[in-house]
Amino acid sequence: MLTDSTLPGLDQLTAVCQRHSLRMKLAPPGVPSPQPGESILGTPLDPQLAAIYRRLGAAEFWDLALHGLTSDEDGLIPRNEWLRRRGQVQYRASLVFGWKPGFAFYYGTVPQLANSRGIQPVIYIQAMEALFAVPIASSVDRFFQLYSHYLERLVRNPGYVGSGIPDVTFPWDMADLIGQDAALMRQLHAGRFDFLTDNQRDALEWLQELRALHP
């Protein structure tokens, strides 16, 4: 099980933001610290997410924001309570821990798909026009690693360099790296995430793309 000192994906994301002077805000951890497997809204807290909350509170890495363990509307529990009142399976089956500020794009763990060590995969929830969710990482720390690679591509992108408006998007332009996540791909090929797509074309095409790239 990961401890506070063994979060290489988070460490890599922090280093990338520092190296490229990308926006980063880190709040101190709350008290008391959450424990792996602790019940949050009736489901066990992912151990890697618990380790992250023992290291820091709310945070921002470029355009990725993390919900802190606070009681305000952007806190982890109040935000998930608000989302779950909508009744959609994408929210009821996940614990949303992050989002893209200004957009209805969310990132959450899926407790019911945890492995034998309690590690939960991460999904991307798109709720701007149609609502659906797709898998992007086999663990929270793997998600942070993936996002750090996205930022590396972002700062090299001609659109970003020239105007600050890149034409590389997350997670859609990261399929090649997502497909290297063997644990995630095993679950994807087994159809474990199909119930989250809501049969939306973009979601189905994404799963098809991943399966074709990495059969």
N, C-alpha and C positions, 0 to 999 in steps of 0.2 A: 504494500500500500504506500502511496506517495506521502511524503512529509512536506513541511513547508520549504525545505531546502532542495526538493527534487521535483521541480516544475520547469523542466528545460524549455518547454514551449513558451511559457510566460516570460522566462528570462530572455529568450531570444526575441520575443516581441518588444520587450522593454529596451533591449539593446538596439534594435532596428530603429525605434522611434528616437532614441538618443542620437544615434549615428547620423540620421538624416534630418534632425531637428523638426520632427513631426510632432504635432500637438499631443501632449500626454499629461494627464492629471491623475494623481494617485492619492486617495484618502487613506488615513490610518484605519486599521481594522477595528471593528466594533467589539464590545464586551457584553456578554461572554462570547468566546469563540465557538462556532458551530462544530459539531462532531460528525465524522463520517457516518452515514446511515441514520442520522437524526431525522425525525419525522418533520417534514415541511409540507404543510397543507395535505397531510395524509399519505405522503410518499417519502421514501428514504432519500436523504441528501447525498448526491454523488460525492465520493471521497475526494476526488480532485477538486471539485468546487468547494468543498469544505476546507481543503488545504489552502486554496486561493483566498478564501475569506478569513483565514487565520493570518494571512500575510498582509492583506489590504482590504479596504472597504470599497466604496464606489470608485470607479476609475473610468478614464477615457484614453483610448489609443487611436489617434486620428479620428475616424468616424465610427468607431466602435465604443459604445458606452456600456458599462456594467452596472447593474442594480446593486446598491449596497444593502446591508442589513439594517435598514432604517424604517421608521414608521411613516415617512412622508410618502406622497403618491408615487414617487419613483423608487421606493424601496422594494426589495425582492418580494416580500409577502403581499403588501398592498397592490402592487402591479399585477401579480399573478391572480389575486382574488378578483380584480377588475376584469382581467382578460377571461377568466373562467366563467364569469357570469354571462358571457355571450353564448356559452353552451357548445361551441364548436370543438370537435375532437382534437384539432391541432393544439388547442390550449389545454384541454382537459387531460391530454396524455403527456404533457410536457411541463417542465419547470423553466420558464423563461428567465434567463439570467443576464441577457444583453440585448441591445437594440442599436439601430442606426438613428441618431437624433434627427428629428424632423421627418422621419419616414416610418411607416408601419412595416418595418423589416425587423424581425426578431430572431434571437438565437436561444435555443433551449435544449435541455437534456431530456431524455425519454426514460423514465425509471423502469417501465415494464420491459425494456430491452437491455437491461443491465447484464453484464457478463457474470461469471462465477465470483469475481472479486468485487462486484458492485459497481464497476465502472460503466457509466452510461454514455451512449452515443449522443452526438449533437446534431440537431436539425436546424435548418433555416426556414423560417416561417415568413411567407410573403402575404401581406394583407392590404395592399394598396388598392387593387381593383378586384381581383379574385383572391380567395383565400386557399392556400395550400402550403404543404411543408415537404421538404426534401432533405435527405441525409447529406451531411458534409464532413463529419469526422467521427472516429470511433471513440473519442474521449475529449474531455474539455481541454486538456493540455495539448492534445493533437490539433484541436481547433485553433488555439493560440499560435501554434507553430505554423499552421496553414495561413493564418492571417498575417503573420510576419512575412511569409513569402509573397503574399499579395502586396504588401507595402513595398517590398523590394522591387517588384515589377512596376508598381505605381510610379515610383520616383524615377524609373528609367523610361517610362512611357513618353513618347514624343508629345502627346497632347498635354500631359502634366508639365513637362519641361517647358513647353512653349507658352501655354496659356493657363496652366493650373486646372484644366478641365480634361481629365484622362478619359480614354475610351477603353479602359480595362475595368471590369466590374467584378465584385465579389458577391456570390461565389462562382458565378457563371464562367468566368475565364480561368478557373483553377481546376478544371476537370482532370487535367493530366496528373496533378499532384494528389487530388482526392482519390483517384483510381489506384494510387500506390499504397493506400491505407488498407492493408489486407484484411484486418478485422472488420472494417466497415463494409468492404466489398462482399465478404462472406454473408453478412446479414442482408445486404442489398440483393444479392443473387437468390437468397432464400425468400425474398418477398416480404421481409419483416417491416418495411417502411411503406408498403403499398397502401395501407389504410389511411395514411396521412395526405395522399395526393389529391383527394376529392375528385379524381378523374380529370383534373385540369390539364390541358394540353401541354403547358410549359413544364409542369412537373413530370408528366409521363415522358415527354421528350428528353428531359434531363436524365431520368433513370435509364432510358434507352441508350442515351449517349454514353453513360458510364459503363453500362453492360457491354456495349459494342467495343469500347476502347480497352476494356479490361475483362474479357470473357472468363 
